[in-house]
Amino acid sequence: MNNGKGQLIGWSVVLLMWTGCGVGLSYMQENAIHDRNIRESINTAEDMVGWIVEDVSNERLDSTTADTYIDNLEEVITDLREVR
């Protein structure tokens, strides 16, 4: 009789730990995806700054407009780094 309660408690602990590990792993995967998306967004914004600089040097874009775009993109990059 006492052995049955012990087994029930033991299996309950195992199930609880298994569930906790599953939740923890799921959270870690979501964080990894989130971090990767933020890094990718930062890389894209940095690339855009480079493209804008090239457009100015090739006279496809005036420097006043370019400065506005670059300022906005740098703000986006800063915000994304804070979120990460």
C-alpha positions as CSV (number, residue, x, y, z in Angstrom):
1,M,0.0,0.0,0.0
2,N,2.7,2.4,0.9
3,N,4.7,1.4,-2.1
4,G,1.9,2.5,-4.5
5,K,1.8,6.0,-3.0
6,G,5.6,6.2,-3.4
7,Q,5.5,5.2,-7.0
8,L,2.7,7.7,-7.7
9,I,4.7,10.5,-6.1
10,G,7.8,9.4,-8.0
11,W,6.0,9.3,-11.4
12,S,4.4,12.7,-10.6
13,V,7.9,14.2,-9.9
14,V,9.2,12.7,-13.2
15,L,6.3,14.0,-15.2
16,L,6.6,17.4,-13.6
17,M,10.4,17.6,-14.4
18,W,9.8,16.3,-17.9
19,T,7.1,19.0,-18.5
20,G,9.3,21.7,-17.0
21,C,12.3,20.7,-19.3
22,G,10.0,20.8,-22.3
23,V,8.7,24.3,-21.4
24,G,12.3,25.4,-20.8
25,L,13.6,24.1,-24.1
26,S,10.7,25.7,-26.0
27,Y,11.4,29.0,-24.3
28,M,15.1,28.7,-25.3
29,Q,14.2,28.0,-28.9
30,E,11.9,31.0,-29.1
31,N,14.6,33.2,-27.7
32,A,17.1,31.9,-30.2
33,I,14.7,32.6,-33.1
34,H,14.0,36.1,-31.6
35,D,17.7,36.9,-31.3
36,R,18.4,35.6,-34.9
37,N,15.6,37.8,-36.3
38,I,16.9,40.9,-34.5
39,R,20.5,40.2,-35.7
40,E,19.2,39.8,-39.2
41,S,17.2,43.0,-39.0
42,I,20.3,44.9,-37.7
43,N,22.4,43.5,-40.6
44,T,19.7,44.5,-43.1
45,A,19.5,48.1,-41.7
46,E,23.3,48.4,-41.7
47,D,23.4,47.2,-45.4
48,M,20.8,49.8,-46.2
49,V,23.0,52.5,-44.8
50,G,25.8,51.3,-47.0
51,W,23.5,51.3,-50.1
52,I,22.4,54.8,-49.3
53,V,26.0,56.0,-49.0
54,E,26.8,54.4,-52.4
55,D,23.7,56.1,-53.9
56,V,24.9,59.5,-52.7
57,S,28.4,58.9,-54.1
58,N,26.9,57.8,-57.5
59,E,24.6,60.9,-57.4
60,R,21.4,58.8,-57.4
61,L,20.3,60.4,-54.1
62,D,20.8,63.8,-52.6
63,S,22.7,64.1,-49.4
64,T,19.9,65.8,-47.4
65,T,17.5,62.9,-48.1
66,A,20.3,60.4,-47.5
67,D,21.1,62.0,-44.1
68,T,17.4,61.7,-43.1
69,Y,17.3,58.0,-44.1
70,I,20.6,57.2,-42.4
71,D,19.5,59.0,-39.2
72,N,16.3,57.0,-39.1
73,L,18.1,53.7,-39.9
74,E,20.7,54.4,-37.1
75,E,17.8,54.9,-34.7
76,V,16.3,51.6,-35.8
77,I,19.6,49.9,-35.3
78,T,20.0,51.4,-31.8
79,D,16.5,50.4,-30.8
80,L,17.0,46.8,-32.0
81,R,20.3,46.5,-30.1
82,E,18.4,47.6,-26.9
83,V,15.7,45.0,-27.5
84,R,18.3,42.3,-28.0
